């Protein structure tokens, strides 16, 4: 059964609004100085916490496409494991080709062993190992903005899922057949 165009439009507008809002939140957090937090997290190595990097737009799209929290958990565990493998790779090999290969291979190892397959996490891990601008962050380039930004996206996506679930009774009153609002609900 094909969904009506109006239902597709409503779902697309909600997802688009969430992605736009999430990218704005990450940009705002990235611009906000957090010297104490940066110092605490990085043992006085960095003076600020970073939240934004362009690949997080793809993560936002995937996060806000998830209908359930378990689907989001798959994303987060994939990112956490891939980030840990990237940190290990940079620590073991230093910056360069070996770290890049180690981050990609480590991400694959993590995803196979954990059963949490989330390919963009591997791309993030390799990007943050490989990016020369972010390389000045040292070992923390794997944690910020990749992990910090993804964590914020995860929390916002969980909020979206919880809010839509809480609105289910109101949706049922307004749209008794669920023809327009069913695509929004988990």
C-alpha positions in Angstrom: 0.0 0.0 0.0 1.5 3.3 -1.1 1.6 6.1 1.5 -0.4 9.2 0.6 1.7 12.2 -0.6 0.6 14.3 2.4 2.0 11.7 4.8 5.3 11.6 3.0 5.4 15.4 3.0 4.6 15.6 6.7 7.3 13.0 7.5 9.8 14.8 5.3 9.1 18.2 6.9 9.5 16.8 10.4 12.8 15.1 9.6 14.1 18.1 7.7 13.2 20.4 10.6 15.0 18.1 13.0 18.1 18.0 10.9 18.2 21.8 10.4 17.7 22.3 14.1 20.3 19.7 15.1 23.0 21.3 12.8 22.1 24.7 14.2 22.5 23.4 17.7 25.9 21.8 16.9 27.1 25.0 15.2 25.9 27.0 18.3 27.7 24.7 20.7 30.8 24.8 18.5 30.9 28.6 18.7 30.2 28.7 22.4 33.5 28.9 24.4 33.7 26.0 26.9 37.3 26.5 28.3 36.7 24.6 31.6 35.0 21.7 29.9 37.7 21.5 27.2 40.4 21.5 29.8 38.7 18.9 32.0 38.0 16.5 29.0 41.5 16.9 27.5 43.6 17.2 30.7 44.5 20.8 29.9 45.6 20.0 26.3 42.8 21.9 24.6 41.1 25.0 25.6 37.7 24.3 24.1 35.3 21.5 23.1 34.5 21.1 19.4 31.1 19.8 18.2 30.8 20.5 14.4 32.3 18.9 11.4 30.7 18.6 7.9 30.3 14.8 8.0 28.0 15.2 11.0 25.4 16.4 8.6 25.2 12.8 7.2 25.1 11.4 10.8 22.2 13.8 11.5 20.3 12.6 8.5 20.7 9.0 9.6 19.9 9.7 13.2 16.7 11.6 12.5 15.6 8.9 10.1 15.7 6.3 12.9 12.2 5.4 14.1 13.2 3.7 17.4 15.8 4.1 20.2 17.3 0.6 19.5 18.1 1.8 15.9 19.8 4.8 17.4 21.7 2.6 19.8 23.1 0.7 16.9 24.4 4.0 15.5 25.9 5.1 18.8 27.6 1.9 19.6 29.1 1.8 16.1 30.4 5.4 16.6 31.8 4.6 20.1 33.6 1.5 18.9 34.9 3.1 15.7 36.1 6.1 17.7 37.8 3.9 20.2 39.6 2.0 17.4 40.6 5.4 15.9 42.0 6.6 19.2 43.9 3.3 19.6 45.2 3.5 16.0 46.5 7.1 16.4 48.1 6.2 19.7 49.7 3.1 18.3 50.8 4.3 14.9 50.9 8.1 15.1 49.4 10.2 12.3 49.6 8.8 8.8 48.8 5.8 6.5 49.0 3.2 9.3 46.7 5.1 11.5 44.2 5.5 8.7 44.3 1.8 7.8 44.2 0.9 11.5 41.1 3.1 12.1 39.3 1.5 9.1 40.3 -2.0 10.0 39.5 -1.4 13.7 36.1 -0.1 12.9 35.4 -3.2 10.8 36.6 -5.4 13.6 34.4 -3.6 16.1 31.3 -3.8 13.9 31.8 -7.5 13.2 32.5 -8.5 16.8 29.7 -6.3 18.3 27.1 -6.9 15.6 26.6 -3.1 15.5 27.1 -2.2 11.8 27.1 1.5 11.1 29.4 2.3 8.2 29.4 6.1 8.6 31.1 5.6 11.9 34.1 4.1 10.1 34.1 7.0 7.7 34.1 9.4 10.6 36.9 7.6 12.4 39.1 7.6 9.3 38.2 11.2 8.5 39.3 12.4 11.9 42.5 10.4 11.8 43.2 11.8 8.3 42.1 15.4 8.4 45.2 17.7 8.7 43.2 20.6 10.2 41.7 18.5 12.9 45.1 16.7 13.3 46.3 19.6 15.5 44.0 18.3 18.2 46.3 15.3 18.6 44.8 12.2 20.1 41.6 14.2 20.8 40.9 14.5 17.1 39.1 11.2 17.3 36.9 12.4 20.1 36.0 15.9 19.0 34.1 16.8 17.0 33.2 13.3 15.9 32.1 11.7 19.2 31.0 15.0 20.9 28.9 16.0 17.9 27.4 12.5 17.5 26.5 12.4 21.2 24.5 15.6 20.8 22.8 14.3 17.7 21.9 11.0 19.5 20.4 12.9 22.4 18.4 15.1 20.1 17.2 12.2 18.0 16.1 10.3 21.2 14.1 13.5 22.2 12.4 13.5 18.8 11.4 9.8 19.2 10.2 10.3 22.7 8.2 13.5 21.8 6.5 11.8 18.8 5.7 8.8 21.0 4.2 11.0 23.6 2.1 12.8 21.0 0.6 9.5 19.7 -2.7 10.0 21.5 -3.1 13.5 20.1 -2.2 12.2 16.6 -4.9 9.5 17.0 -7.5 12.1 17.9 -6.6 14.3 15.0 -6.0 11.6 12.4 -8.2 8.6 13.4 -7.1 6.4 10.5 -3.4 7.2 11.0 -3.2 7.9 7.3 -1.2 11.1 7.8 0.6 10.6 11.0 1.5 6.9 11.0 4.9 7.4 9.2 6.0 9.7 12.1 5.4 7.1 14.8 7.7 4.2 15.8 
